[in-house]
């Protein structure tokens, strides 16, 4: 089964070489769940802070996926400066 995946920010190096920013790429799965994508691409599970399946946020990495689903991963967000004017 194939799903489409998008990786953003610090997760982008785990995408196939030549994948453009914001471009999805296919991933073939056997067990058809989010954990399998993370394992297959090789990034730490705690780096997948925000996960969206077909535009809906999920916290369940065991969630079953269907053929053609779009799974988007965002890493933890950091940075910024607070101003105390």
Backbone torsions as a table, in degrees:
resi	resn	phi	psi	omega
1	UNK	NA	142.8	179.1
2	UNK	-113.0	138.9	168.4
3	UNK	-124.7	164.5	176.5
4	UNK	-106.6	140.1	-175.2
5	UNK	-128.0	141.4	171.0
6	UNK	-124.2	136.4	177.6
7	UNK	-120.9	136.3	-178.5
8	UNK	-119.5	157.2	174.4
9	UNK	55.1	-125.7	-173.5
10	UNK	-70.8	-7.0	176.5
11	UNK	-87.3	-14.0	-176.7
12	UNK	-55.7	-34.0	178.6
13	UNK	-61.9	-15.1	179.3
14	UNK	-87.5	-4.4	176.1
15	UNK	-79.7	158.1	176.8
16	UNK	-59.0	145.1	179.0
17	UNK	-54.7	135.1	179.1
18	UNK	91.6	-2.2	178.1
19	UNK	-74.2	123.2	-178.7
20	UNK	-74.4	159.3	176.3
21	UNK	-57.8	128.7	178.8
22	UNK	79.8	0.3	-179.7
23	UNK	-89.1	138.4	176.2
24	UNK	-87.7	159.8	176.4
25	UNK	-140.6	151.1	-177.7
26	UNK	-79.2	145.3	173.7
27	UNK	-131.6	129.6	178.0
28	UNK	-90.4	132.0	-176.6
29	UNK	-122.6	151.5	174.3
30	UNK	-103.6	-49.3	-178.1
31	UNK	-88.3	-10.7	173.7
32	UNK	57.6	49.8	171.9
33	UNK	-137.7	168.2	-174.7
34	UNK	-64.4	-38.9	179.1
35	UNK	-57.0	-36.8	-179.9
36	UNK	-64.7	-36.8	177.2
37	UNK	-62.6	-48.6	-178.8
38	UNK	-58.8	-45.7	179.7
39	UNK	-63.9	-43.9	-177.2
40	UNK	-65.5	-38.7	-178.8
41	UNK	-83.1	-19.6	171.3
42	UNK	84.3	21.5	175.1
43	UNK	-101.1	153.0	-179.3
44	UNK	-61.7	137.8	-177.8
45	UNK	-55.8	-36.7	-178.6
46	UNK	-72.9	-6.1	175.3
47	UNK	-85.0	-10.2	177.0
48	UNK	-95.2	78.4	-174.1
49	UNK	-77.0	-42.1	178.3
50	UNK	-119.8	126.1	179.9
51	UNK	-125.1	128.4	178.5
52	UNK	-121.0	133.7	174.2
53	UNK	-117.7	115.1	-178.0
54	UNK	51.8	40.5	175.5
55	UNK	84.9	2.5	-179.0
56	UNK	-116.0	126.5	-178.5
57	UNK	-68.9	141.0	176.3
58	UNK	-134.9	152.6	175.9
59	UNK	-113.8	-1.8	-174.0
60	UNK	-98.4	100.4	179.7
61	UNK	-72.8	-9.6	174.6
62	UNK	-89.4	0.9	-177.8
63	UNK	-57.0	131.3	177.0
64	UNK	-72.6	144.1	-179.2
65	UNK	-115.9	160.2	178.4
66	UNK	-116.1	158.5	177.9
67	UNK	-49.4	129.0	175.6
68	UNK	82.9	-1.0	177.7
69	UNK	-57.4	149.8	174.0
70	UNK	-105.7	119.7	-179.5
71	UNK	-115.5	123.1	-176.7
72	UNK	-116.5	132.8	-179.4
73	UNK	-117.5	133.5	173.3
74	UNK	-121.6	139.4	177.5
75	UNK	-80.5	175.0	173.5
76	UNK	-57.3	141.2	179.9
77	UNK	-92.8	137.0	178.9
78	UNK	-141.3	175.7	176.4
79	UNK	94.4	-175.6	-178.1
80	UNK	95.2	158.5	-178.9
81	UNK	-132.3	133.2	175.1
82	UNK	-86.1	135.5	178.0
83	UNK	-102.1	133.6	179.5
84	UNK	-117.9	56.9	-179.0
85	UNK	-73.2	NA	NA
